[in-house]
Amino acid sequence: MYFDDLPVGYRFETGARTLDLEAITGFAGTWDPQPFHVDAEAAAASPYGGIIASGFHTLLTAFALTLEADVWNEASMGSPGMDDIRWRRPVRPGDTLRVHAEVIAAAPSISRADRGRTTIRYDVLNQDDEQVMQYSATHILKRKYESDSQ
């Protein structure tokens, strides 16, 4: 889908992915080796009471699920950034994540007619429909010239 196909209010949902203990500790061992992500004993003594996924692992899992949904991939020209990243609750081994997304802003580029900026709010949910994370990303997306813009 292109910029022109994603008006404010458009929604989509991704597939799901389960994060097991091995995936959580493997990611954290490389990218976020805090004790509550990699050491069961330390994690048990932490405020979390057990191993939890790195927030960055949660974010990248959500991003991968979004890419797999293949909604805006064809039109993607990158992103200038993300806003309002919030981790709402821990993700634990065995949790299954999926993403609900909603377009919250869309504006054609003033200086480049071939693209627009679309801001999407992403709500990451676990298997119990609890929000574990929320963030917004602005996507620069190609426009459809042949049929809509010229």
C-alpha positions in Angstrom: 0.0 0.0 0.0 1.1 3.5 -0.7 0.7 6.8 1.2 -2.6 7.5 -0.7 -4.0 4.1 0.6 -3.4 4.8 4.3 -5.8 7.6 5.5 -6.1 8.7 9.1 -8.1 6.1 10.9 -6.9 3.1 8.8 -6.1 0.1 11.0 -4.4 -3.2 10.6 -3.2 -6.1 12.8 -0.2 -8.3 12.4 0.3 -12.0 12.9 1.7 -13.2 16.2 5.1 -14.4 17.6 5.9 -16.2 20.8 9.1 -15.3 22.6 10.7 -18.3 24.4 13.4 -18.2 27.1 16.1 -19.0 24.6 15.1 -16.1 22.3 14.9 -13.7 25.2 18.2 -14.5 26.8 19.9 -14.8 23.4 18.9 -11.4 22.3 19.7 -9.9 25.7 23.1 -11.6 25.9 24.1 -9.8 22.7 22.2 -6.4 23.0 21.0 -5.8 26.5 22.8 -8.0 29.1 21.1 -6.7 32.2 20.8 -9.4 34.9 17.0 -9.6 34.7 17.2 -10.4 31.0 19.9 -13.1 31.2 20.3 -14.6 34.7 17.4 -16.6 36.1 18.6 -16.2 39.7 19.2 -12.5 39.5 15.9 -12.0 37.7 14.1 -13.9 40.4 15.5 -11.5 43.0 14.6 -8.5 40.8 11.4 -6.5 41.0 10.2 -8.5 38.0 10.4 -11.9 39.8 11.9 -13.6 36.8 13.4 -13.3 33.3 11.8 -10.6 31.1 12.5 -9.6 27.5 14.5 -6.5 26.7 12.3 -3.7 25.7 14.4 -3.4 22.5 13.6 -7.1 21.8 9.9 -6.3 22.2 10.3 -3.3 19.9 12.1 -5.2 17.2 9.7 -8.1 17.4 6.8 -5.7 16.9 8.7 -4.1 14.0 9.4 -7.5 12.4 5.7 -8.4 12.7 4.7 -5.1 11.1 7.0 -5.8 8.2 5.6 -9.4 7.8 2.1 -7.9 7.6 3.3 -6.2 4.4 1.1 -3.2 4.6 3.4 -0.3 3.7 6.6 -2.2 2.7 6.4 -1.6 -1.0 6.1 2.2 -0.5 8.6 2.6 2.3 11.2 5.3 1.9 12.5 5.1 5.4 11.5 6.9 8.6 12.6 10.1 10.3 11.9 8.6 13.7 9.7 7.3 16.5 7.9 9.0 19.3 6.2 8.1 22.6 7.9 4.8 23.1 6.5 3.2 26.3 7.0 -0.2 27.7 3.8 -0.9 29.7 4.4 -4.3 31.2 7.1 -6.9 31.1 7.2 -9.5 28.3 8.0 -13.0 29.8 9.1 -16.2 28.3 6.2 -17.8 26.5 4.3 -14.6 25.8 2.9 -14.3 22.4 3.0 -10.8 20.9 1.0 -9.2 18.1 0.5 -5.6 17.0 -2.5 -3.4 16.4 -1.8 -0.4 14.3 -3.7 2.8 13.4 -2.8 5.7 11.2 -3.0 8.8 13.3 -1.6 11.4 10.9 -0.9 11.7 7.2 0.3 14.6 5.1 1.6 14.8 1.6 5.1 16.3 1.3 5.1 20.0 0.4 8.5 19.9 -1.3 8.4 16.4 -2.9 5.2 15.4 -4.7 6.3 11.7 -4.9 5.9 11.1 -1.2 4.0 11.7 2.1 4.5 11.2 5.8 2.3 8.8 7.6 2.3 8.5 11.4 1.2 5.1 12.8 0.5 4.3 16.4 1.5 0.7 17.3 0.0 -1.1 20.2 1.9 -4.3 21.1 -0.4 -6.8 22.9 0.3 -10.1 24.5 -1.8 -13.3 24.4 -4.1 -11.9 27.1 -4.8 -8.7 25.1 -2.7 -6.7 27.6 -0.8 -3.8 26.1 2.9 -4.5 26.7 4.2 -1.6 24.6 3.1 1.4 22.6 5.0 3.6 20.1 4.4 5.9 17.2 6.5 5.9 14.0 6.5 8.3 11.1 6.9 6.6 7.8 7.9 8.3 4.6 5.9 6.6 1.9 5.8 6.8 -1.9 2.6 8.2 -3.5 0.7 6.5 -6.3 1.1 8.9 -9.2 -0.3 6.9 -12.1 -3.8 6.5 -10.6 -4.2 9.1 -7.9 -1.9 12.1 -8.0 -1.6 13.2 -11.6 
